[in-house]
Amino acid sequence: MAATSAGAARRRSPAHRLFGVRRPPLVLLGLGLVAGFAAALPALYLIVAVAGDARTAVDAVLTQRTLGLVVRSAGLAAAVTAAAIAIAVPIAWLTVRSDLPGRRMWATLATLPLVIPSYIGAYLFVSALGPKGLLQDLLAPLGVERLPPIYGFFGAWLVLTLFTYPLVLIPLRAALRRMDPALEEAARVMGRSPTEVFRSIVLPQLLPAIGAGAVLVALYALSDFGAVSLLRFNSFTRDIYIAYTSGFGRTEAAALGMVLVLIMLALFAVYGRVRGARALHRTSPGTQRPTAPVKLGRWRWPAIAFCGSVVGLALVLPVGVLLYWATKQVSTGMQLSALATDAGHSLIAAAAAAGFAAVAAVVIALLAVRFPSPATHVIERIGYAGYALPGIVIALALAFFTTRFALPLYQSFAILVFALAIHYLPLAVSPVGSSLVQVPPRLEEAARSLGRSPIAVLRTITTPLVASGVLGGTALVFLHALKELPATLVLAPIEFNTLATDVWHRTTEGAFEQSAIPALLLLLIAAPPLYLLNARGSVGS
Amino acid sequence: MTDNGNGATPPSGGLRLRGLEKAYGSVRAVAGIDLECNAGGTCSLLGPSGCGKTTTLRLIAGLERPDAGEIVVGGRVVSGNGRFVPAEERRIGMVFQDYALFPHMDVAGNVGYGLGRKPDPGRVREALELVGLAGSQKRPVHELSGGQQQRVALARALAPTPDLVLLDEPFSNLDASLRDRLRQEVSQILRTAGVTALFVTHDQEEAMSIAETVAVMREGRVEQAGTPEAVYLRPRTRWMATFLGDMEVLPGEACDGRCHCELGSLPTGSDIAGDVDVLVRPESVAFGVSGPATAAPAQVITRRFFGHDQLVGLQLASGQVVSSRRLGYPAWHPGDHVQVWIDGPAEVLPRENGAASEPNVAVGHDDDVA
């Protein structure tokens, strides 16, 4: 009945078309519009900047160099994605469907590299395998003068692959576990061989999960700034940063940023379709029986070797190198006070960003869940814009915006917090939204019919039920903001160093030892909670 | 907030609706409802989906604001004449279709929620005893079975001793065997509690078996209200007749207080004249190898056996087929020649032009909407 009345209303006035039958309170709608506008600001400014100087922009984009950038970035994204799938599929299958010894441990260890920020991973690879690095130090007595270069495509590909393959592994493992074994049994009974069953039954069911994870990896590779920059691979993000820091060619940077955003939006459209397809494959949980694990036999040894080398390269090696540099640094002494200041900067900026993002997420989720209408839907979509905008693009749009319209804000703490908040807003919107969905209005109505005032209902029913979602979302924003690099580099006030920019500056100067402590600190603060939150499924939703 | 902690049951004062209206945009969900429920009685609001019955319930609960009309609960006007008592001050308990139990509280937390900040554990225990769940206070609600959740929801609604309890399709989420048992239990509990109850359902059998008053709704209006027997045996419209169960419709002609149709002549009980429809339930269609003098000859053409009874299709001389519901024994066979007559109540209504005899076809088509 509600559906028919809403349907009838939609055919009526323009106001009804926009806001639906149940209009949101004006204050909430106002806040929602502010949040939506804030989240849309970088993209809007990018469009304004490009449109304002269209000729320069077109000239900047229509060059051989842009073509090269597109080819290099897309090539890197494709190579990383392919490698990530090649690593994730065997590990997922081994840890879910086989009798691999210690499969739960392997599953945990294999997802952990996700929490190592790409620039820390890159720093560790450069410091281990690069010139003047660990390996060369070790090999120098043996007369080895030069190592094969880590810089460029190979390094960027290796580092990004090792730290992003969990984005495929996590959804893939979930899909494998969700899969109804009865389907495979039915196919077997109908006379299909195991290989055929895998091809015709298992694989089609896994494709949506692999596809969704693959798009996330590609998006990560396209928008990553830290790893490609430290490894000196000229992708879009690095080129935009160089164009920006060179001081001229601002329109050029904006135009390049726009091209990158368009590529990412196209990928997002793909992601939406793939995720939609996944919903079709859901089976009812009630019918599931546990599957008997496949016996590996003597294949168990190569399987262990495979898992071991992936975990070794992606987790043990980086952490080991980090600890090596850190102990070396501790033994030679370090400036604790400067480190404490930088850590303080990181914490305060991340906390402020998390606070703002949480408030905006609550407003947006309330509008979208409780007052569904085309208008609130648009606001919710905009809330997710941060996903499609690489940090470097947000940073540059806001830098241009402030220098042109609000100079006092340029390189201020406020604009830094603003950038971090809108960048990671989607991470808060989705858990807040899903926790609100779990509090149907019916629960509040039941509480009111039992004689409690609306305020009491908010306090005793709504708040406790939504709290975990809001806290989880806020924590995710905080932890991501803590390790954010490009926006902080571009927008932070001068002399306002954070742990992330510390790692960056020292690595680019070749001071590997000195990067170790801030990097370790970042991992210690952010990694464990991030891992737990990601494991709960908040990632990429 | 109302103080309900004393445990004394105030006498319930019944429910009265007068000209209740509610529209969503141009859709008149509730288009002028009048309804009376006696104090302490159980009343059911029956109708096809989309007829406005849930909206009516929400209007009574104070969860929606009516456009017009009056709602009186326990002698107190809670809505109407410019008055609108908010939901929390109405002293109306509600059992939701999906129970709406608070997932972050245990059973006692749920049941005690309507008893104020410091609920009296004695009252919680009483309410739980009433529904047969004594000792379940500390259990988390998600551990309960569907039937137990249902009873917790009922205990929660009854604990503050409301003037009226509203139940929104309370049994629709339960499987068939449990549903039947709980219907009887719940109606017993409501009677023990002595509370006025109104429940919404789309299940005819359910409505008639547990309520003393049945109000049948159609397109935002009450089509007919009365005792279950009255609405079933004396339907005022053909739609009513066919909505509540199988109904045979025979053409007839009425004059001078009597009506003639193929199954004989019967009193109309009114001054109706001209073309009429004679409505008769299959269980009132009797047949046998021989019958009374007025009986009509017919031939058995179909038979469906259900164990406790059988449905026999009979073709009359005119070619019309009527069904007769008889006990399961003796068995009849297609081809048997029999005599048919009416043995039981029959309703005579003016002929409806081209009326479709299937009421369910009419579901969801809104004559009110321009």
Contacts between the chains, C-beta under 8 A, distances in Angstrom:
chain1	res1	chain2	res2	distance
A	1	B	29	6.2
A	1	B	49	7.5
A	1	B	50	5.1
A	1	B	52	7.2
A	1	B	54	6.7
A	1	B	55	6.7
A	2	B	24	7.9
A	4	B	27	6.2
A	4	B	50	6.7
A	4	B	364	7.6
A	5	B	24	3.3
A	5	B	25	6.0
A	5	B	27	4.7
A	5	B	29	6.6
A	6	B	24	7.7
A	8	B	24	7.2
A	8	B	25	5.0
A	8	B	26	5.5
A	8	B	27	4.9
A	8	B	369	7.4
A	9	B	24	6.8
A	9	B	25	4.0
A	9	B	26	8.0
A	12	B	25	6.0
A	12	B	26	7.2
A	16	B	25	7.1
A	21	B	24	6.0
A	21	B	25	6.4
A	438	B	103	7.8
A	440	B	98	7.9
A	440	B	100	7.2
A	442	B	96	5.5
A	442	B	98	6.8
A	442	B	100	4.4
A	443	B	100	5.1
A	443	B	102	6.3
A	445	B	61	7.5
A	445	B	63	5.1
A	445	B	87	7.1
A	445	B	94	7.5
A	445	B	96	7.6
A	445	B	100	7.3
A	446	B	94	6.5
A	446	B	96	5.9
A	446	B	100	4.0
A	446	B	102	7.8
A	446	B	156	7.8
A	447	B	102	7.4
A	447	B	113	6.6
A	448	B	62	7.8
A	448	B	63	7.4
A	448	B	86	7.5
A	448	B	87	4.3
A	448	B	88	4.8
A	449	B	61	5.4
A	449	B	62	7.6
A	449	B	63	7.4
A	449	B	87	5.4
A	449	B	88	7.4
A	449	B	90	7.5
A	449	B	92	6.1
A	449	B	93	6.7
A	449	B	94	4.3
A	449	B	157	7.8
A	449	B	166	8.0
A	450	B	88	7.7
A	450	B	93	7.4
A	450	B	113	5.4
A	450	B	114	3.1
A	450	B	156	6.9
A	450	B	157	7.7
A	450	B	160	6.4
A	451	B	1	5.6
A	451	B	2	5.1
A	451	B	4	7.3
A	451	B	88	5.0
A	451	B	89	7.2
A	451	B	91	7.3
A	451	B	114	5.3
A	451	B	116	8.0
A	451	B	160	6.0
A	452	B	1	7.0
A	452	B	88	5.6
A	452	B	113	7.3
A	452	B	114	7.5
A	453	B	1	6.9
A	453	B	88	5.6
A	454	B	88	7.7
A	456	B	1	7.9
A	460	B	113	7.5
A	461	B	102	6.1
A	464	B	104	5.2
A	465	B	102	8.0
A	465	B	103	7.0
A	465	B	104	5.8
